[in-house]
Amino acid sequence: MASAAKTPSTGRSVPAVNTTGPDTLDEIDRRIIDALVADARMTNRDLAEAVGIAPSTALMRTRSLMERRAIEGFTARLNLNVIGRSVQALIAVRLRAHDRDEIDRFTSTVPRLPEVLSTFHVSGAVDYLLHIAVPNTDVLRDWVLDNLTTDPVVGQTETTLVFSHMPGHAGPLT
C-alpha cells in the first residue's frame, strides 16, 4: 500500500502516487485517463468531480500521469474536411536498402512533413505505413512523387485511398 509523502512546497502530507510504471495504474488513474480521453479540455474542477476526488488530488494525479508518460500530451482533433485536407491516404513504403544513415534521414524528414498524420514502422512486406491528408488527388499524386518516389532510399510505394476513418478508443484497456 502507498504511504503518504510531504510536498516540498507546503510540507503537508498527501497520498503517495504510484510512479513505478504504466502497469501500475490504479483505478483513480484509469478514471482520470478515461475522463480526459472523453474531454481533454475539461477543467481540473470538472475532472475532480467526474472522478470523485478533490481538485488538488486531480491536479496532482494528472501531473503524475504526465511525468510517468501515461499521458503524453493533449491535442486538438481536427475535422480534415473543414480545414481543406479532405483526401486521406495510407501509403505503404518499402525501402530500397536498409542502410542506417538512410533510414535515419528518412525517419527524420518524412514523418515531419505537414501532410503526414501518422507514421508506422512495421514488419512484413513493407517498412513504413504513412497516413497523410491533402486537399485533393492531384496534390496526393504530387506529394508521393515529390517526397517518396524521388527519394533514393525508397524502393516502392503503394497508395491506398481512405474513404472513412473511424478512430478507436484511446484510453486504457480495462
C-alpha positions as CSV (number, residue, x, y, z in Angstrom):
1,M,0.0,0.0,0.0
2,A,1.3,3.5,-0.9
3,S,2.3,5.7,2.0
4,A,1.8,9.4,2.5
5,A,4.5,11.9,1.4
6,K,5.1,15.5,2.2
7,T,5.1,18.0,-0.6
8,P,8.2,20.2,-0.8
9,S,6.2,23.4,-1.3
10,T,3.7,23.1,1.5
11,G,5.1,20.4,3.8
12,R,1.6,18.9,4.0
13,S,1.1,15.2,3.9
14,V,-0.5,13.9,0.6
15,P,-1.2,10.4,-0.6
16,A,1.7,8.9,-2.4
17,V,1.2,8.5,-6.1
18,N,2.2,5.3,-7.9
19,T,5.3,6.1,-10.0
20,T,6.6,2.6,-10.9
21,G,5.2,2.4,-14.5
22,P,2.2,2.1,-16.7
23,D,1.3,-1.4,-15.5
24,T,0.7,0.0,-12.0
25,L,-2.1,2.4,-12.9
26,D,-4.7,2.3,-10.2
27,E,-8.5,2.8,-10.5
28,I,-8.3,6.5,-10.0
29,D,-5.5,6.9,-12.6
30,R,-7.7,4.9,-15.1
31,R,-10.8,7.1,-14.3
32,I,-8.7,10.2,-14.8
33,I,-7.4,8.9,-18.2
34,D,-10.9,7.9,-19.3
35,A,-12.3,11.3,-18.4
36,L,-9.5,13.1,-20.2
37,V,-9.9,10.9,-23.3
38,A,-13.6,11.8,-23.4
39,D,-12.8,15.6,-23.0
40,A,-9.2,16.7,-22.7
41,R,-10.3,20.3,-22.3
42,M,-12.3,19.8,-19.1
43,T,-11.3,21.9,-16.2
44,N,-9.5,20.4,-13.3
45,R,-12.6,21.1,-11.1
46,D,-14.8,19.2,-13.6
47,L,-12.2,16.3,-13.8
48,A,-12.2,16.0,-10.0
49,E,-16.0,16.0,-9.9
50,A,-16.2,13.3,-12.7
51,V,-13.6,11.1,-10.9
52,G,-14.9,11.7,-7.4
53,I,-11.8,13.2,-5.9
54,A,-10.6,16.6,-4.6
55,P,-9.4,19.1,-7.2
56,S,-5.9,19.2,-5.6
57,T,-5.8,15.4,-5.9
58,A,-6.9,15.5,-9.5
59,L,-4.2,18.0,-10.4
60,M,-1.5,16.0,-8.6
61,R,-2.6,12.8,-10.2
62,T,-2.8,14.3,-13.7
63,R,0.7,15.8,-13.3
64,S,1.9,12.4,-12.1
65,L,0.4,10.6,-15.1
66,M,2.2,13.1,-17.3
67,E,5.5,12.7,-15.5
68,R,5.2,8.9,-15.9
69,R,4.3,9.4,-19.6
70,A,1.0,7.6,-19.2
71,I,-0.4,10.9,-20.7
72,E,2.0,12.2,-23.3
73,G,0.1,15.4,-24.2
74,F,-3.2,17.0,-25.2
75,T,-4.1,17.7,-28.8
76,A,-6.9,19.2,-30.8
77,R,-8.8,16.7,-33.0
78,L,-9.3,18.4,-36.4
79,N,-12.1,17.9,-39.0
80,L,-9.8,17.4,-42.0
81,N,-12.7,18.2,-44.4
82,V,-13.3,21.6,-42.9
83,I,-9.6,22.6,-42.9
84,G,-9.2,21.7,-46.6
85,R,-7.5,18.3,-46.3
86,S,-10.4,16.0,-47.4
87,V,-8.3,13.3,-49.2
88,Q,-6.6,10.8,-46.9
89,A,-4.4,8.0,-47.9
90,L,-2.3,5.2,-46.5
91,I,1.0,4.9,-48.2
92,A,3.0,1.7,-47.9
93,V,6.7,2.4,-48.3
94,R,9.3,-0.3,-49.0
95,L,12.9,0.9,-48.7
96,R,15.5,0.0,-51.3
97,A,18.2,-0.8,-48.8
98,H,18.3,-0.8,-45.0
99,D,21.3,1.4,-44.5
100,R,21.2,3.1,-41.1
101,D,22.1,6.6,-42.3
102,E,19.4,6.5,-45.0
103,I,16.8,5.1,-42.6
104,D,17.7,7.9,-40.1
105,R,17.4,10.5,-42.8
106,F,14.0,9.1,-44.0
107,T,12.6,8.9,-40.5
108,S,13.9,12.4,-39.5
109,T,12.2,14.1,-42.5
110,V,9.2,12.3,-43.9
111,P,7.2,11.9,-40.7
112,R,7.6,15.6,-40.0
113,L,6.1,16.8,-43.3
114,P,2.9,18.7,-42.6
115,E,0.7,16.3,-44.6
116,V,1.8,13.3,-42.6
117,L,-0.7,12.5,-39.8
118,S,1.0,9.3,-38.6
119,T,3.9,7.1,-39.4
120,F,4.2,3.5,-38.6
121,H,7.4,1.4,-38.8
122,V,6.1,-2.1,-39.5
123,S,7.2,-5.6,-40.1
124,G,6.3,-7.6,-43.2
125,A,6.5,-6.8,-46.9
126,V,6.7,-3.0,-46.3
127,D,8.8,-1.0,-43.9
128,Y,6.6,2.0,-43.2
129,L,2.9,3.0,-43.4
130,L,2.2,6.7,-43.7
131,H,-1.2,8.2,-43.1
132,I,-1.5,11.5,-44.9
133,A,-4.1,14.1,-45.6
134,V,-4.1,16.5,-48.5
135,P,-6.6,18.8,-50.3
136,N,-7.2,16.7,-53.4
137,T,-5.9,13.7,-55.5
138,D,-3.7,15.9,-57.7
139,V,-1.8,17.1,-54.5
140,L,-1.7,13.5,-53.4
141,R,0.0,12.4,-56.6
142,D,2.5,15.3,-56.5
143,W,3.2,14.6,-52.8
144,V,4.0,11.0,-53.5
145,L,6.2,11.9,-56.4
146,D,8.0,14.8,-54.7
147,N,8.5,13.2,-51.3
148,L,8.7,9.5,-51.8
149,T,9.3,8.2,-55.4
150,T,12.2,10.6,-55.9
151,D,13.9,9.7,-52.6
152,P,16.8,7.4,-53.4
153,V,16.2,5.2,-50.3
154,V,12.5,4.5,-51.3
155,G,12.2,1.4,-53.5
156,Q,8.5,1.1,-53.8
157,T,5.3,2.8,-52.7
158,E,1.6,1.7,-52.8
159,T,-1.1,4.3,-52.1
160,T,-4.5,3.4,-50.8
161,L,-7.2,6.0,-50.5
162,V,-9.1,6.2,-47.2
163,F,-12.9,6.5,-47.7
164,S,-13.6,7.0,-44.0
165,H,-11.6,6.9,-40.8
166,M,-13.1,5.5,-37.6
167,P,-10.8,6.1,-34.6
168,G,-10.6,3.5,-31.9
169,H,-10.6,4.0,-28.2
170,A,-7.5,5.9,-27.0
171,G,-8.0,5.1,-23.3
172,P,-6.6,2.3,-21.2
173,L,-7.9,-1.2,-21.7
174,T,-9.9,-2.1,-18.6
